[in-house]
Amino acid sequence: MDNFSKQIYETGINDGKAKGKAESIKNLMSTMNVSIDQAMDILKTLPEERQYFKDLLAKEL
């Protein structure tokens, strides 16, 4: 696999992981009736990722 293909593949993997984590955050918020910050605490979301997920979920809600 050349570098360009590898980069595209890794970007796709990372996008999929981010979407999965966002879905997990939404599910925790819904089923456990917790805030977005509490859900991210449960999932041990890194501090530098938190704003990204807040922005992503704000677009969906």
KEMI-69959 format. One record per residue (C-alpha): residue number from 1; residue in three letters; x, y, z. Coordinates in Angstrom, 3 decimals, decimal comma, always signed. Example, Ala and Ser with C-alpha at 12.3 -4.5 7.8 and 13.67 -1.06 7.14 Angstrom:
<node nr="1" rest="Ala" x="+12,300" y="-4,500" z="+7,800"/>
<node nr="2" rest="Ser" x="+13,670" y="-1,060" z="+7,140"/>
//
This chain:
<node nr="1" rest="Met" x="+0,000" y="+0,000" z="+0,000"/>
<node nr="2" rest="Asp" x="+1,494" y="+3,356" z="-0,972"/>
<node nr="3" rest="Asn" x="+1,615" y="+6,284" z="+1,461"/>
<node nr="4" rest="Phe" x="-1,389" y="+8,057" z="-0,048"/>
<node nr="5" rest="Ser" x="-3,557" y="+4,952" z="+0,156"/>
<node nr="6" rest="Lys" x="-2,397" y="+4,316" z="+3,700"/>
<node nr="7" rest="Gln" x="-3,268" y="+7,878" z="+4,692"/>
<node nr="8" rest="Ile" x="-6,760" y="+7,568" z="+3,196"/>
<node nr="9" rest="Tyr" x="-7,245" y="+4,221" z="+4,955"/>
<node nr="10" rest="Glu" x="-6,106" y="+5,604" z="+8,319"/>
<node nr="11" rest="Thr" x="-8,337" y="+8,654" z="+7,915"/>
<node nr="12" rest="Gly" x="-11,299" y="+6,373" z="+7,280"/>
<node nr="13" rest="Ile" x="-10,480" y="+4,272" z="+10,337"/>
<node nr="14" rest="Asn" x="-10,160" y="+7,363" z="+12,524"/>
<node nr="15" rest="Asp" x="-13,441" y="+8,791" z="+11,203"/>
<node nr="16" rest="Gly" x="-15,169" y="+5,500" z="+11,955"/>
<node nr="17" rest="Lys" x="-13,775" y="+5,427" z="+15,486"/>
<node nr="18" rest="Ala" x="-14,880" y="+9,019" z="+16,085"/>
<node nr="19" rest="Lys" x="-18,397" y="+8,282" z="+14,841"/>
<node nr="20" rest="Gly" x="-18,551" y="+5,191" z="+17,043"/>
<node nr="21" rest="Lys" x="-17,435" y="+7,122" z="+20,098"/>
<node nr="22" rest="Ala" x="-19,940" y="+9,900" z="+19,370"/>
<node nr="23" rest="Glu" x="-22,674" y="+7,256" z="+19,161"/>
<node nr="24" rest="Ser" x="-21,521" y="+5,795" z="+22,487"/>
<node nr="25" rest="Ile" x="-21,667" y="+9,238" z="+24,085"/>
<node nr="26" rest="Lys" x="-25,224" y="+9,760" z="+22,772"/>
<node nr="27" rest="Asn" x="-26,292" y="+6,331" z="+24,023"/>
<node nr="28" rest="Leu" x="-24,889" y="+6,964" z="+27,501"/>
<node nr="29" rest="Met" x="-26,606" y="+10,338" z="+27,641"/>
<node nr="30" rest="Ser" x="-29,904" y="+8,757" z="+26,678"/>
<node nr="31" rest="Thr" x="-29,899" y="+5,509" z="+28,643"/>
<node nr="32" rest="Met" x="-28,173" y="+6,732" z="+31,793"/>
<node nr="33" rest="Asn" x="-29,598" y="+10,254" z="+31,669"/>
<node nr="34" rest="Val" x="-26,169" y="+11,865" z="+32,076"/>
<node nr="35" rest="Ser" x="-24,686" y="+15,025" z="+30,632"/>
<node nr="36" rest="Ile" x="-22,283" y="+14,995" z="+27,720"/>
<node nr="37" rest="Asp" x="-19,409" y="+15,704" z="+30,112"/>
<node nr="38" rest="Gln" x="-20,406" y="+12,820" z="+32,366"/>
<node nr="39" rest="Ala" x="-20,676" y="+10,492" z="+29,367"/>
<node nr="40" rest="Met" x="-17,211" y="+11,509" z="+28,203"/>
<node nr="41" rest="Asp" x="-15,884" y="+10,948" z="+31,737"/>
<node nr="42" rest="Ile" x="-17,312" y="+7,420" z="+31,698"/>
<node nr="43" rest="Leu" x="-15,650" y="+6,766" z="+28,331"/>
<node nr="44" rest="Lys" x="-12,386" y="+8,366" z="+29,491"/>
<node nr="45" rest="Thr" x="-12,385" y="+10,802" z="+26,594"/>
<node nr="46" rest="Leu" x="-9,155" y="+12,745" z="+26,390"/>
<node nr="47" rest="Pro" x="-9,428" y="+16,441" z="+27,288"/>
<node nr="48" rest="Glu" x="-8,157" y="+17,516" z="+23,867"/>
<node nr="49" rest="Glu" x="-10,935" y="+15,493" z="+22,168"/>
<node nr="50" rest="Arg" x="-13,862" y="+16,763" z="+24,216"/>
<node nr="51" rest="Gln" x="-14,629" y="+19,924" z="+22,230"/>
<node nr="52" rest="Tyr" x="-14,537" y="+17,936" z="+18,992"/>
<node nr="53" rest="Phe" x="-17,244" y="+15,580" z="+20,280"/>
<node nr="54" rest="Lys" x="-19,306" y="+18,435" z="+21,718"/>
<node nr="55" rest="Asp" x="-19,240" y="+20,159" z="+18,321"/>
<node nr="56" rest="Leu" x="-19,989" y="+16,921" z="+16,461"/>
<node nr="57" rest="Leu" x="-22,951" y="+16,062" z="+18,675"/>
<node nr="58" rest="Ala" x="-24,291" y="+19,637" z="+18,611"/>
<node nr="59" rest="Lys" x="-24,701" y="+19,266" z="+14,838"/>
<node nr="60" rest="Glu" x="-26,736" y="+16,081" z="+15,323"/>
<node nr="61" rest="Leu" x="-29,008" y="+17,295" z="+18,112"/>
//
